[in-house]
């Protein structure tokens, strides 16, 4: 993994996932170290972010590294018309590694092709979000004791949700049974269903999950993303389709956990937060340890 960019979850093998997760567990035991001392990490966020950006910055700070970058493209030369190509080539001169979020699909891959330092994709449009996927895998393994043979429910925006696309690709290595719960307008794209068909993995599509939630090991909720809709009427039609309430959890499996990449809008009621099956805030914390593991691996420090 040393000096290799992480653009798609498919850039790493199943064995490399496991190495990252094992290393993240070690960082959870001891998150404050100085292994990034003398390293400069650039964080380029062309799109808003809270958890991804701050967990990366927390990971870097806890490991003794330094951070440069921007949180708003309007404060950079992009606002003057500078191309992504020129921005990346320039920033690569100032840093040892670049973490980038960008609204255009394929932007991170392009950045990795022109950069002289490794690129970590922190989300490119509706395409991929591989570091979120690795922290999701860490959260699933930590709560279930395994990644194998689980019944995974993916709920909400499956069309534009880059987190569910990446998670599906990763969990396909572990004989997962997938349940896709979404309105027709936001169903999982066919390319991902064909991918599972070719692997011989089971998946089921549902318009509701109230009567089947008892089968789930992991319920992965997502918000309907207003920023991905060009038509505000379509967004208003679908935004409140699924709301997970505490009463729905009464007959679920003892091991079942609720994950969400956050931010939450109203798809999980606040009365779920105190339920022991709610795991999304700890999931966000797991992002620090997982991103420490990713940074250390790519920079060859572990």
C-alpha positions as CSV (number, residue, x, y, z in Angstrom):
1,X,0.0,0.0,0.0
2,X,3.0,2.3,0.4
3,X,2.8,5.3,-1.9
4,X,-0.4,4.0,-3.5
5,X,-3.3,6.3,-4.0
6,X,-6.7,5.2,-2.6
7,X,-9.3,6.3,-5.2
8,X,-11.7,3.4,-5.3
9,X,-12.4,0.7,-2.7
10,X,-11.4,-1.7,-5.5
11,X,-7.8,-0.3,-5.4
12,X,-7.2,-2.5,-2.3
13,X,-7.6,-6.3,-2.0
14,X,-9.6,-8.1,0.6
15,X,-6.3,-8.9,2.4
16,X,-5.4,-5.3,2.4
17,X,-8.8,-4.3,3.9
18,X,-8.0,-6.7,6.7
19,X,-4.6,-5.2,7.2
20,X,-6.1,-1.7,7.5
21,X,-8.7,-2.9,10.0
22,X,-6.2,-4.7,12.1
23,X,-4.0,-1.6,12.1
24,X,-7.0,0.6,13.0
25,X,-7.6,-1.6,16.0
26,X,-4.0,-0.9,17.2
27,X,-4.5,2.9,16.7
28,X,-7.7,2.7,18.7
29,X,-5.6,1.3,21.6
30,X,-3.0,4.1,21.2
31,X,-4.3,7.0,18.9
32,X,-1.7,9.6,20.1
33,X,1.7,9.0,18.4
34,X,4.3,11.0,16.6
35,X,4.7,8.9,13.5
36,X,3.6,11.7,11.1
37,X,6.1,14.2,12.6
38,X,7.7,16.1,9.7
39,X,4.9,15.1,7.3
40,X,2.6,17.6,5.6
41,X,-0.9,16.5,4.6
42,X,-3.0,18.6,2.2
43,X,-6.8,18.5,2.7
44,X,-8.6,19.9,-0.4
45,X,-12.3,20.0,0.2
46,X,-14.2,21.3,-2.9
47,X,-17.4,20.2,-1.2
48,X,-18.7,20.7,2.3
49,X,-17.7,18.1,4.9
50,X,-17.8,17.7,8.7
51,X,-17.0,14.2,9.7
52,X,-14.7,13.2,6.9
53,X,-12.6,16.4,7.0
54,X,-12.5,16.7,10.8
55,X,-11.7,13.0,11.4
56,X,-8.9,13.2,8.9
57,X,-7.6,16.3,10.6
58,X,-7.9,14.7,14.0
59,X,-6.1,11.6,12.7
60,X,-3.3,13.8,11.3
61,X,-3.0,15.9,14.5
62,X,-3.0,12.9,16.8
63,X,-0.1,11.4,14.8
64,X,1.9,14.6,14.9
65,X,1.5,15.7,11.3
66,X,0.8,19.1,9.8
67,X,-2.2,20.1,7.7
68,X,-2.5,22.6,4.8
69,X,-5.5,23.1,2.5
70,X,-8.9,24.6,2.2
71,X,-12.5,23.8,3.2
72,X,-14.1,26.0,0.5
73,X,-13.0,26.1,-3.1
74,X,-14.1,29.8,-3.3
75,X,-11.2,30.6,-1.0
76,X,-8.7,29.0,-3.4
77,X,-7.5,29.9,-7.0
78,X,-10.3,27.6,-8.3
79,X,-12.5,30.7,-7.9
80,X,-10.2,32.4,-10.4
81,X,-10.6,29.6,-12.9
82,X,-7.7,27.4,-12.1
83,X,-8.1,23.9,-13.4
84,X,-8.1,20.8,-11.1
85,X,-5.0,19.6,-12.9
86,X,-3.0,22.8,-12.0
87,X,-4.3,22.8,-8.4
88,X,-3.2,19.2,-7.8
89,X,0.2,19.7,-9.5
90,X,0.8,22.8,-7.3
91,X,-0.3,21.4,-4.0
92,X,1.6,18.2,-4.6
93,X,4.8,20.3,-4.4
94,X,3.9,21.4,-0.9
95,X,2.8,18.1,0.7
96,X,3.5,14.4,1.2
97,X,-0.1,13.3,0.6
98,X,-3.4,14.9,-0.6
99,X,-6.8,14.1,0.8
100,X,-9.4,15.4,-1.7
101,X,-13.2,15.7,-1.9
102,X,-14.7,16.9,-5.1
103,X,-18.3,17.0,-6.6
104,X,-17.3,15.5,-10.0
105,X,-17.2,11.7,-10.5
106,X,-13.8,10.7,-11.7
107,X,-12.0,13.8,-10.3
108,X,-10.0,11.8,-7.7
109,X,-8.8,9.4,-10.3
110,X,-7.7,12.3,-12.5
111,X,-5.9,13.9,-9.6
112,X,-4.0,10.6,-8.9
113,X,-2.8,10.5,-12.5
114,X,-1.3,14.0,-12.4
115,X,-0.1,14.1,-8.8
116,X,3.5,13.4,-7.7
117,X,2.2,12.3,-4.2
118,X,-0.5,9.8,-3.2
119,X,-4.2,10.9,-3.4
120,X,-6.9,9.7,-1.0
121,X,-10.4,10.1,-2.3
122,X,-12.6,11.6,0.4
123,X,-15.6,11.4,-2.0
124,X,-16.1,12.2,-5.6
125,X,-19.7,13.0,-6.5
126,X,-22.0,10.0,-6.4
127,X,-19.1,7.7,-7.3
128,X,-16.9,6.4,-4.4
129,X,-16.0,7.1,-0.8
130,X,-13.4,4.4,0.1
131,X,-12.2,5.7,3.5
132,X,-15.8,5.8,4.7
133,X,-16.1,2.2,3.5
134,X,-13.1,1.1,5.5
135,X,-14.4,2.7,8.7
136,X,-17.8,1.0,7.9
137,X,-16.0,-2.3,7.6
138,X,-14.2,-1.6,10.9
139,X,-17.5,-0.8,12.6
140,X,-19.2,-3.9,11.2
141,X,-16.4,-6.2,12.2
142,X,-16.2,-4.7,15.6
143,X,-19.9,-5.1,16.3
144,X,-20.5,-8.4,14.6
145,X,-17.2,-10.1,15.3
146,X,-16.9,-11.0,11.6
147,X,-17.5,-9.6,8.1
148,X,-18.6,-13.0,6.7
149,X,-22.1,-14.2,5.9
150,X,-24.0,-11.1,7.2
151,X,-27.4,-9.8,6.1
152,X,-26.9,-6.2,5.2
153,X,-29.8,-3.8,4.7
154,X,-29.0,-0.6,2.6
155,X,-31.7,1.9,3.1
156,X,-32.5,5.2,1.4
157,X,-30.7,6.9,-1.5
158,X,-29.1,4.0,-3.3
159,X,-28.8,5.8,-6.6
160,X,-26.6,8.7,-5.7
161,X,-25.2,7.3,-2.4
162,X,-21.5,6.9,-2.9
163,X,-21.1,5.4,0.6
164,X,-23.5,2.5,-0.3
165,X,-21.8,1.9,-3.7
166,X,-18.4,1.6,-2.1
167,X,-19.7,-0.6,0.8
168,X,-21.4,-2.9,-1.6
169,X,-18.2,-3.5,-3.5
170,X,-16.2,-4.1,-0.3
171,X,-18.8,-6.4,1.3
172,X,-19.1,-8.5,-1.8
173,X,-15.8,-10.1,-0.7
174,X,-17.5,-11.6,2.4
175,X,-20.5,-13.6,1.0
176,X,-22.9,-10.9,2.1
177,X,-26.7,-11.1,1.5
178,X,-27.8,-7.6,0.4
179,X,-31.2,-6.1,0.9
180,X,-31.8,-2.8,-1.1
181,X,-34.6,-0.7,0.4
182,X,-35.4,2.5,-1.6
183,X,-38.1,4.3,-3.6
184,X,-38.1,3.4,-7.3
185,X,-36.6,6.7,-8.1
186,X,-33.5,6.0,-6.0
187,X,-32.9,2.3,-6.6
188,X,-29.4,0.8,-6.7
189,X,-28.0,1.3,-10.2
190,X,-28.0,-1.7,-12.5
191,X,-24.3,-1.8,-12.8
192,X,-24.0,-2.8,-9.1
193,X,-26.7,-5.4,-9.4
194,X,-24.9,-6.9,-12.4
195,X,-21.7,-6.9,-10.4
196,X,-23.4,-9.0,-7.7
197,X,-25.0,-11.3,-10.3
198,X,-21.6,-12.1,-11.7
199,X,-20.4,-13.0,-8.3
200,X,-23.4,-15.2,-7.6
201,X,-24.3,-13.1,-4.5
202,X,-27.9,-12.8,-3.3
203,X,-29.7,-9.4,-3.3
204,X,-33.3,-8.4,-2.8
205,X,-35.1,-5.2,-3.6
206,X,-37.8,-3.8,-1.3
207,X,-40.0,-0.7,-1.2
208,X,-40.4,-1.0,2.6
209,X,-38.5,-2.7,5.4
210,X,-40.8,-2.5,8.3
211,X,-41.8,-6.2,8.1
212,X,-38.4,-7.6,7.3
213,X,-36.0,-5.6,9.6
214,X,-35.9,-8.5,12.0
215,X,-33.7,-10.4,9.5
216,X,-31.0,-7.7,9.5
217,X,-27.5,-7.9,11.1
218,X,-26.7,-4.4,9.9
219,X,-29.1,-1.6,8.9
220,X,-27.2,1.0,7.0
221,X,-29.4,4.2,6.7
222,X,-28.6,7.0,4.3
223,X,-30.1,10.4,3.8
224,X,-31.7,11.5,0.6
225,X,-29.1,13.9,-0.7
226,X,-30.7,17.2,-1.8
227,X,-27.4,18.3,-3.5
228,X,-27.6,15.4,-6.0
229,X,-31.0,16.4,-7.3
230,X,-31.4,18.8,-10.2
231,X,-35.1,18.8,-9.7
232,X,-36.3,20.1,-6.3
233,X,-39.7,18.6,-6.8
234,X,-38.2,15.1,-7.2
235,X,-36.2,15.7,-3.9
236,X,-39.3,16.8,-2.0
237,X,-41.2,13.7,-3.2
238,X,-38.6,11.3,-1.9
239,X,-36.9,12.9,1.1
240,X,-39.2,11.5,3.8
241,X,-39.8,8.1,2.3
242,X,-38.0,6.1,5.1
243,X,-37.8,7.1,8.8
244,X,-36.4,4.6,11.3
245,X,-38.2,4.8,14.6
246,X,-37.4,3.2,17.9
247,X,-40.6,1.1,17.9
248,X,-39.4,-0.6,14.8
249,X,-36.4,-2.2,16.6
250,X,-38.4,-4.3,19.1
251,X,-38.1,-7.6,17.4
252,X,-34.7,-7.2,15.8
253,X,-31.7,-9.4,16.3
254,X,-29.7,-8.9,19.5
255,X,-26.5,-8.3,17.5
256,X,-28.2,-5.9,15.0
257,X,-26.6,-2.5,14.7
258,X,-27.7,0.7,12.9
259,X,-25.1,2.5,10.9
260,X,-25.3,5.9,9.1
261,X,-22.5,7.8,7.3
262,X,-24.1,11.0,8.6
263,X,-25.2,13.8,8.4
264,X,-28.6,12.7,9.4
265,X,-31.6,14.8,8.4
266,X,-34.7,13.0,9.6
267,X,-34.3,9.4,8.4
268,X,-33.5,8.2,11.9
269,X,-35.7,9.5,14.7
270,X,-33.8,11.0,17.7
271,X,-35.6,8.4,19.9
272,X,-33.3,5.8,18.3
273,X,-30.2,7.5,19.6
274,X,-30.4,6.0,23.1
275,X,-31.1,2.5,21.8
276,X,-28.1,0.2,22.3
277,X,-28.5,-0.8,18.6
278,X,-27.7,2.7,17.5
279,X,-24.0,2.8,16.5
280,X,-23.6,5.8,14.1
281,X,-21.9,8.2,16.5
282,X,-19.3,5.5,17.5
283,X,-19.0,4.7,13.8
284,X,-18.0,8.3,13.2
285,X,-15.3,8.0,16.0
286,X,-14.0,4.9,14.3
287,X,-13.2,7.1,11.3
288,X,-10.3,8.6,13.2
289,X,-8.6,5.2,13.9
290,X,-9.3,3.9,10.4
291,X,-8.0,7.0,8.7
292,X,-4.9,6.9,10.9
293,X,-4.3,3.4,9.6
294,X,-4.8,4.5,6.0
295,X,-2.4,7.4,6.3
296,X,0.2,5.4,8.0
297,X,0.0,2.6,5.5
298,X,0.2,4.8,2.4
299,X,3.1,6.8,3.8
300,X,4.9,3.5,4.7
301,X,5.0,4.2,8.4
302,X,3.5,0.9,9.5
